[in-house]
């Protein structure tokens, strides 16, 4: 069985997305480069890798097929995580975390409307 190497999401503005993923979620840049089609930035988010893909307009624009529904980030302290989102006026799907089995969950939006989730196992 293979493990997931990274999750790639399309962004409209790499700088804006980097500010969000670094400042709000605490991810760190581990690699960044351009190719003929896109600007690519790789972020370490805990033990996972997230790839931000900003397609160049001259290369045919954004890809739309096969969108990712959401990306979930595990948190140890849901209250602290939600407080951080609220301090930065991040759009929340609902005001307070909800219970889902033995987990607390909260969905929120990234800078390009990507659907993100915090999950705390109880």
MOHUUR-V568275 format. One record per residue. N is the residue number from 1. RES is the residue in one small letter. SS is DSSP state (H for helix, E for strand, L for the rest). PHI is phi in degrees with one decimal (999 if undefined). Layout:
BEGIN
n->N res->RES ss->SS phi->PHI
n->N res->RES ss->SS phi->PHI
END
This chain:
BEGIN
n->1 res->x ss->L phi->999
n->2 res->x ss->L phi->-89.5
n->3 res->x ss->L phi->-105.0
n->4 res->x ss->L phi->-72.0
n->5 res->x ss->L phi->-79.2
n->6 res->x ss->L phi->-167.1
n->7 res->x ss->E phi->-116.8
n->8 res->x ss->E phi->-104.4
n->9 res->x ss->E phi->-126.9
n->10 res->x ss->E phi->-82.0
n->11 res->x ss->L phi->-124.3
n->12 res->x ss->L phi->-89.1
n->13 res->x ss->L phi->-141.9
n->14 res->x ss->H phi->-59.5
n->15 res->x ss->H phi->-60.6
n->16 res->x ss->H phi->-64.5
n->17 res->x ss->H phi->-66.6
n->18 res->x ss->H phi->-60.5
n->19 res->x ss->H phi->-59.0
n->20 res->x ss->H phi->-63.7
n->21 res->x ss->H phi->-68.9
n->22 res->x ss->H phi->-81.6
n->23 res->x ss->H phi->-75.9
n->24 res->x ss->H phi->-87.4
n->25 res->x ss->L phi->-101.2
n->26 res->x ss->L phi->77.9
n->27 res->x ss->L phi->-75.6
n->28 res->x ss->E phi->-125.6
n->29 res->x ss->E phi->-72.7
n->30 res->x ss->E phi->-116.5
n->31 res->x ss->E phi->-166.4
n->32 res->x ss->E phi->-159.4
n->33 res->x ss->E phi->-162.7
n->34 res->x ss->E phi->-108.6
n->35 res->x ss->L phi->-128.3
n->36 res->x ss->L phi->-65.0
n->37 res->x ss->L phi->-104.0
n->38 res->x ss->E phi->-158.9
n->39 res->x ss->E phi->-99.2
n->40 res->x ss->E phi->-119.2
n->41 res->x ss->E phi->-132.2
n->42 res->x ss->E phi->-108.6
n->43 res->x ss->E phi->-120.3
n->44 res->x ss->E phi->-89.3
n->45 res->x ss->E phi->-121.5
n->46 res->x ss->L phi->67.1
n->47 res->x ss->L phi->-93.7
n->48 res->x ss->E phi->-105.2
n->49 res->x ss->E phi->-114.2
n->50 res->x ss->E phi->-115.5
n->51 res->x ss->E phi->-108.8
n->52 res->x ss->E phi->-95.3
n->53 res->x ss->E phi->-118.3
n->54 res->x ss->E phi->-108.4
n->55 res->x ss->E phi->-72.6
n->56 res->x ss->L phi->-81.8
n->57 res->x ss->H phi->-57.7
n->58 res->x ss->H phi->-67.4
n->59 res->x ss->H phi->-92.0
n->60 res->x ss->L phi->111.3
n->61 res->x ss->L phi->79.2
n->62 res->x ss->L phi->-77.8
n->63 res->x ss->L phi->-84.2
n->64 res->x ss->L phi->-122.1
n->65 res->x ss->L phi->-75.6
n->66 res->x ss->L phi->66.5
n->67 res->x ss->L phi->-67.5
n->68 res->x ss->L phi->-79.6
n->69 res->x ss->L phi->-69.3
n->70 res->x ss->L phi->-165.4
n->71 res->x ss->E phi->-121.1
n->72 res->x ss->E phi->-104.9
n->73 res->x ss->E phi->-110.7
n->74 res->x ss->E phi->-75.8
n->75 res->x ss->L phi->-126.8
n->76 res->x ss->L phi->-90.4
n->77 res->x ss->L phi->-130.9
n->78 res->x ss->H phi->-60.1
n->79 res->x ss->H phi->-60.3
n->80 res->x ss->H phi->-65.5
n->81 res->x ss->H phi->-64.4
n->82 res->x ss->H phi->-66.8
n->83 res->x ss->H phi->-58.6
n->84 res->x ss->H phi->-63.0
n->85 res->x ss->H phi->-63.3
n->86 res->x ss->H phi->-65.0
n->87 res->x ss->H phi->-61.3
n->88 res->x ss->L phi->-102.8
n->89 res->x ss->L phi->55.1
n->90 res->x ss->L phi->-75.7
n->91 res->x ss->L phi->-63.6
n->92 res->x ss->E phi->-103.6
n->93 res->x ss->L phi->-71.7
n->94 res->x ss->L phi->-148.8
n->95 res->x ss->L phi->-66.4
n->96 res->x ss->L phi->-130.8
n->97 res->x ss->L phi->-58.8
n->98 res->x ss->E phi->-113.2
n->99 res->x ss->E phi->-86.3
n->100 res->x ss->E phi->-137.5
n->101 res->x ss->L phi->65.9
n->102 res->x ss->L phi->-99.3
n->103 res->x ss->E phi->-132.2
n->104 res->x ss->E phi->-99.6
n->105 res->x ss->E phi->-131.8
n->106 res->x ss->E phi->-151.0
n->107 res->x ss->E phi->-95.6
n->108 res->x ss->E phi->-150.8
n->109 res->x ss->E phi->-111.4
n->110 res->x ss->L phi->-84.2
n->111 res->x ss->L phi->-65.0
n->112 res->x ss->L phi->-106.1
n->113 res->x ss->L phi->83.2
n->114 res->x ss->L phi->-62.4
n->115 res->x ss->E phi->-87.6
n->116 res->x ss->E phi->-122.1
n->117 res->x ss->E phi->-143.3
n->118 res->x ss->E phi->-100.6
n->119 res->x ss->E phi->-131.1
n->120 res->x ss->E phi->-120.0
n->121 res->x ss->E phi->-78.3
n->122 res->x ss->L phi->-89.6
END
